[in-house]
């Protein structure tokens, strides 16, 4: 049995892809909520923006490269599925163009997601917590409704297919295994980036703003700029997550980008893992991905033993976790721990140099 | 700049809250390298005056001149950059950050730029300098043994010192200390104030000390302003203030 056969197991593959995309989105949410204390109840807004780039822009670029219709008619469902099928076959022959399109999609998604994030900083500086949360939530729903009802962008209710940028890897399960690992790699890069941010003076300033905004301001932090910056970064990362999901599934339909899936689930992942702690995000997303995939895969089996439709189990699970975590362990599975911008050893060294001989005595006093 | 006699000067500063005049045409002068004390009973407008000077509140009239520069109405982070910081009467620590980080926040570092932030090599030298400075300050105020504690674990007096050490770390030219000994026992209060006195003598820094406990704080001041109901009712060196009938009146009553 080859390695691709092991990973081609749909259960494992589902867990991995849900984990990878979930991690990107949850990391972005944690930057905004856990580090900067912005009540981001509109995560779906930038995720949808990114998916929209994959659905509405990537395919059009590929179409125009091959001289196919790329205007309004591209999104017409009678034309789109045939056209995209042809484009996918052409793309499969050109790995270079496929990879270029993947990278280009991510870049455009990040830029547009960043712009949307920046636009959100306008209300973010003017509204109090609950009002801001509701405003952001409404933004997400508004964009979803517009894309759902306005055909020319991405097919409206019919949605659009997306030319496959992963088909050059192979056909059948090999394509999905390859795509999953590429996306997993990107997710781990995003994680590493978030960890670097957490261990930098920028991350420290964000946490200072979160803990005491007035004191942060008096000590030279520009709250307006800090909030705008974190919303741009969060928006860009979430949009990349959305774009990757759309590229992986090969289709885009506005209805699948609901606030439940792309706002409240990431909130549950984050709360379970431990708000403010990136490693906690890894744990929270992994646990949820496994449980959700298991429920989904063994739906029929579960349905035969419980008296309700197992489809609802997934939704109930999210609600239950949010309530249970808030009641019993608000800090999450892995609570936020102090992190330092420099390696701990270096700090100890500087400390010894400054404090000199008193060090033994002061070590003893430490609890 | 830098040649002016006064580090801070307010001209006819006014702050109103509706019909209440909280700061009533105050003309304050803080000389360089001194401890200037601002005293007065509760509600006299001391904190409001400092808030108005540091940009936390916008003045309704008058001017604030700091180090020869008109800083009237500047936002707090710009006032900070000009070299004027303040502490809070009720400590506002960064709860989940360690004591060391609380001080480091107050020190500028180019790694605060989100583009440079992920690449440690671009700012780690600055950070090392900052850590060194932070430890020096923490040692001075006696918090060095708690450097890796998260701030929420500290006690009341320690939080006061954390406020002071953040302000000191910035290398500011003027630090407004809003009741640094409020709620602190007299022995520790003396300790804090003599620390401040020593700092004034070793560093080129001026202090605006807000206090209402006249007995403990007065000996440490170089010059004193007394406020009541928004206005300055007396000023002078400590000995004059102690015997000023208006001040006695405000504090002890008829």
Interface residues (C-beta under 8 A of the other chain):
Chain A: X193 X196 X197 X199 X200 X201 X202 X203 X204 X205 X207 X208 X211 X212 X214 X215 X216 X217 X218 X219 X220 X221 X222 X223 X229 X233 X276 X336 X338 X340 X341 X342 X346 X347 X350 X351 X353 X354 X355 X362 X365 X366
Chain B: X54 X56 X75 X76 X77 X79 X80 X81 X85 X86 X88 X92 X93 X94 X95 X96 X97 X98 X100 X101 X102 X104 X105 X106 X108 X109 X110 X111 X112 X113 X114 X117 X118 X119 X120 X123 X124 X127 X128 X131 X132 X135 X136 X139 X144 X145 X146 X147 X148 X150 X166 X170
